[in-house]
Amino acid sequence: MKEELLSKKELLILTGISYGQLYRWKRQNLIPEAWFIKQASFTGQETFFPKEKILKRVEMILNLKDQYSLEELADLLSPESATKTFTSSELLKLSRLNKGAVELFGRVLGKNQFAFRELLLMDIVGDLCSKYLLSEQELEDIVRSIAKWLPNLKNTLYRFTLCQREEQKFCLLLQQEAALYLDHRTEELQVYDLDELAKDLHLELNKALEEG
């Protein structure tokens, strides 16, 4: 499905931000340059944005700009560059993360210290546990697939998809803009945008660490 776009003029009206704010946030890397989409219009050329993503991002910036500097927000909104690692014992204290998922990752990956991108996928697996009746074997297969993907996962510009064919559930990892075409026997059950999920998780982790 083609993503709905929002013009720059509509964005400024809907959010109440100024032209200057918008481009200052772009320079500060608070809004990805890839979201500024140039398209021909009857007036010449106009800038558009992916509607859902830009509205969510502007709302997040407005809600957090009094708590963090723009530099701090840029770091928070770019979690793929984070270098901090987390131990299993630290993760088990976080209410957001499913304890079973933490333990499963530790067993399958053979480690008890995790980078942020591993937490992100751990969070997805925990959410799947709460929404679907996944067998122990299905969960282990998903985490083994994740272990295979991790060495090539350099950023969060992907989407994680849970599919089902007959009684079998399985997962796919696709680049964010890649099309997915499934056969008629396969159903797409759940899709996670890693980039958007990463922002929420990173902010929540920082808040939990500050409080703890």
Secondary structure, DSSP 8 states (H G I E B T S, - for coil): ----EEEHHHHHHHH---HHHHHHHHHTTSS-GGG-EEEEETTEEEEEEEHHHHHHHHHHHHHHTTTS-HHHHHHHT-GGG---EEEHHHHTT-TTS-HHHHHHHHHHHT-SEEEHHHHHHHHHHHHHHHHS---HHHHHHHHHHHHHHGGG--SS-EEEEEEEETTEEEEEEEETT------TTEEEEEEEEHHHHHHHHHHHHHHHHHH-
